[in-house]
Amino acid sequence: MDRAAHLADHRRVWERKGVLRLVYDDFYDRVAAACRPGLTLEIGGGIGNLKRRLADVVSTDIQSAPWLDCVADAQRLPFADACAANIVMVDVLHHLEFPIAFFREAARVLRPEGRVLMVEPAITWGSSLFYRLLHHEPVRTSADVFGEGTPDPRRNPYDSNQAIPTLLVTRERERFHRLFPTLRIASVQWFAFAAYPLSGGFQSWSLIGEGAARRLLRIERALEPMFGRVAGFRLLLTVDQATGHL
């Protein structure tokens, strides 16, 4: 299935699957609450959900769709220096061939005190077995998160390594700060327990209904400060641009 067909299929699933919208609404609530005032660039906008939450959004993906504003590769952003208050990405970082290229671009296009917000898989004690055995994307903890290279335009954009975000905020945190002196990991929020995997994501099935998912999400919010780091299936990574950077 090509990228355009994949996006169209995801949009159809989104429109008919209420429990999926409920789970992802929780993701977007967290993102919207943390955004800085000003222009937001949505990278890997997919089916364009962020525009339902924020007014000043340019929604992009690597392939065009009617609900997107432009085509953009996260590793070669077609935007001016210091133009954006926020860059938002949901399930994009772990698909990038060279994350180092994206962070260079982020440092360039963000305004002083701008912010990158990313929702990504979290590889924790509680989630690891699920992601390794029951999810189609690989988990390669030996990968070099900041490997250099030239992005291959023929590469399958769905190639991935779900371990990248977790490696970035744990093993590679100090290296990240050395490589990108104007960027700082401001916070990591570990969240999402049962409701996310039980929803089935963008698959046709779900093991939980909307009512049960809504109650479960409320319980999970209360538990995540204590158990998110060891059992969370998701992380919200906030990276801030330094004050006065040009």
Buried (B, 14 or more C-beta within 10 A) or exposed (E): EEBEEBBBBBBEBBEEBBBBBBBBBBBBEBBBEBBBEBBBBBBBBBBBBBBEBBEEBBBBBBEBBEBBBEEBBBBEBEBEEBBBBBBBBBBBBBBBBBBBBBBBBBBBBBBBBBBBBBBBBBBBEBBBEBBBEEBEBBBEBEBEBBEEEEBEEEEEBEEBBBBBBBBBBEEBEEEBEEBBEBBBBBEBBBBBBBBBBBBBBBEEEBEBEBEBBBEBBEEBEEEBEEBBBEBBBBBBBBBBBBEEBE
